[in-house]
Amino acid sequence: MSLLEVKGLRRDYGALRAVDDVSFELDAGTILGFIGPNGAGKSTTMRILATLDAPTQGEVLLDGRSLVDAPDQARPLIGYMPDRYGTYDDVTVWEFLDFFARAYGLKGALRRQRVASVMDFTGLHPLKDKLTSALSKGMKQRVALGRTLLHDPKLLILDEPADGLDPRARIELRELLRALADQGKAVLISSHILTELAEICDTCAIIEQGRLLATGNVAELLARSSGNGAELLVRLAVGAEGDAAYARAERLLLEQPGIGQVTQEAGGLRVRLTLEPGSTLAQVDEAAARLLAVLVMAGVPVCAFSHRSLNLEDAFMTVTKGRVA
Ligand SMILES: Nc1ncnc2c1ncn2[C@@H]1O[C@H](COP(=O)(O)OP(=O)(O)OP(=O)(O)O)[C@@H](O)[C@H]1O
């Protein structure tokens, strides 16, 4: 049995169906990325899972018990970080965490121990006497994450926690989330930053206009949505031949197996290579090498050739059509 089971969740706001028949499961010790464009229904779903809103229809089981019927019993198991979190300006980091630890009902030595352990885990100890207003965005976000951990919840629901963070703070957040999953927590994280989620998550769920379009691990999503493949960039030293060299290269490429699309751009040719679903990265590399050999042996003046494997962003763009509720 999964820690979290979401079954046929629906949320209507008047005539608008913000969440439409959403079902998924999340196991302890795993991270699920919830991906979707603006207005897709991510925050609405997360608010329901955090017991801050009730579904129009559907069921959510947390540790086997209905979160919809008994939200009070579920709350101690849940840590929720909304997309807009506040920190009070005139309190220190320690005061902020201690205040919320009291709100969670933690008392005496246990409270002190939980606040200290959360500050250790999030690396906030050196900043404990600093005013939260004086912290950087990355550090404020750590304080907010620390707040959600004080009562040691089993399920973490984090709504766009990486939004607005610089690359270093994102990497640090990623490491913290992985450590939390290793401790056995189930983590649900939403984001627009698709490539970030690919590195962070065990599985992903793509949502658009309230409906789940695809779920699975990143490799499965790729295989299902676009097939394994790569995008090649080919630049030519055209010399006297001019644009005819590009036309020649394009014709040659389109004759090769697995080439679905070739577009000419200012920087060269952008080529979509699609392999059998389930192909390995090594097979993608080999196919790219074969194409380069074909071009060179045909006398095409290739001066730059690069390829990148398709990633979650490509899967997302293929699966969603850019529709926003
Ligand atoms: N309280 C509300 N009343 C009416 N409509 C709402 C309410 N909350 C959300 N919506 C609508 O429900 C849809 C889903 O919104 P939601 O905030 O869940 O999307 P999201 O995927 O989190 O988007 P974003 O990435 O922009 O935060 C949107 O069309 C939104 O306008």
The ligand as an SDF file (V2000), in Angstrom:
LIG
                    3D

 31 33  0  0  0  0  0  0  0  0999 V2000
  -10.2870   29.8720   -5.2050 N   0  0  0  0  0  0  0  0  0  0  0  0
  -10.4770   29.7820   -6.5210 C   0  0  0  0  0  0  0  0  0  0  0  0
  -11.6110   30.2170   -7.0860 N   0  0  0  0  0  0  0  0  0  0  0  0
  -11.8300   30.1240   -8.4220 C   0  0  0  0  0  0  0  0  0  0  0  0
  -10.9270   29.5970   -9.2810 N   0  0  0  0  0  0  0  0  0  0  0  0
   -9.7800   29.1490   -8.7720 C   0  0  0  0  0  0  0  0  0  0  0  0
   -9.4920   29.2250   -7.3800 C   0  0  0  0  0  0  0  0  0  0  0  0
   -8.2370   28.6880   -7.1730 N   0  0  0  0  0  0  0  0  0  0  0  0
   -7.7830   28.3140   -8.3900 C   0  0  0  0  0  0  0  0  0  0  0  0
   -8.6950   28.5960   -9.3550 N   0  0  0  0  0  0  0  0  0  0  0  0
   -8.5660   28.2980  -10.7800 C   0  0  0  0  0  0  0  0  0  0  0  0
   -8.2990   26.9200  -10.9050 O   0  0  0  0  0  0  0  0  0  0  0  0
   -7.3630   26.6770  -11.9710 C   0  0  0  0  0  0  0  0  0  0  0  0
   -6.1790   25.9180  -11.4200 C   0  0  0  0  0  0  0  0  0  0  0  0
   -5.4200   26.8010  -10.5960 O   0  0  0  0  0  0  0  0  0  0  0  0
   -4.1320   26.3360   -9.7700 P   0  0  0  0  0  0  0  0  0  0  0  0
   -3.6920   27.4700   -8.9290 O   0  0  0  0  0  0  0  0  0  0  0  0
   -4.4320   25.0510   -9.0810 O   0  0  0  0  0  0  0  0  0  0  0  0
   -3.0920   26.0520  -10.9400 O   0  0  0  0  0  0  0  0  0  0  0  0
   -1.5150   25.8370  -10.8530 P   0  0  0  0  0  0  0  0  0  0  0  0
   -1.2160   24.6530  -11.7230 O   0  0  0  0  0  0  0  0  0  0  0  0
   -1.0630   25.7570   -9.4530 O   0  0  0  0  0  0  0  0  0  0  0  0
   -0.9690   27.1270  -11.5650 O   0  0  0  0  0  0  0  0  0  0  0  0
    0.3040   28.0750  -11.1940 P   0  0  0  0  0  0  0  0  0  0  0  0
    1.4860   27.3200  -11.6950 O   0  0  0  0  0  0  0  0  0  0  0  0
    0.0160   29.2990  -12.0050 O   0  0  0  0  0  0  0  0  0  0  0  0
    0.2880   28.2690   -9.7240 O   0  0  0  0  0  0  0  0  0  0  0  0
   -7.0340   28.0420  -12.5430 C   0  0  0  0  0  0  0  0  0  0  0  0
   -7.8440   28.2590  -13.6540 O   0  0  0  0  0  0  0  0  0  0  0  0
   -7.3790   29.0050  -11.4260 C   0  0  0  0  0  0  0  0  0  0  0  0
   -7.7390   30.2570  -11.9290 O   0  0  0  0  0  0  0  0  0  0  0  0
  1  2  1  0
  2  3  1  0
  2  7  2  0
  3  4  2  0
  4  5  1  0
  5  6  2  0
  6  7  1  0
  6 10  1  0
  7  8  1  0
  8  9  2  0
  9 10  1  0
 10 11  1  0
 11 12  1  0
 11 30  1  0
 12 13  1  0
 13 14  1  0
 13 28  1  0
 14 15  1  0
 15 16  1  0
 16 17  2  0
 16 18  1  0
 16 19  1  0
 19 20  1  0
 20 21  2  0
 20 22  1  0
 20 23  1  0
 23 24  1  0
 24 25  2  0
 24 26  1  0
 24 27  1  0
 28 29  1  0
 28 30  1  0
 30 31  1  0
M  END
$$$$
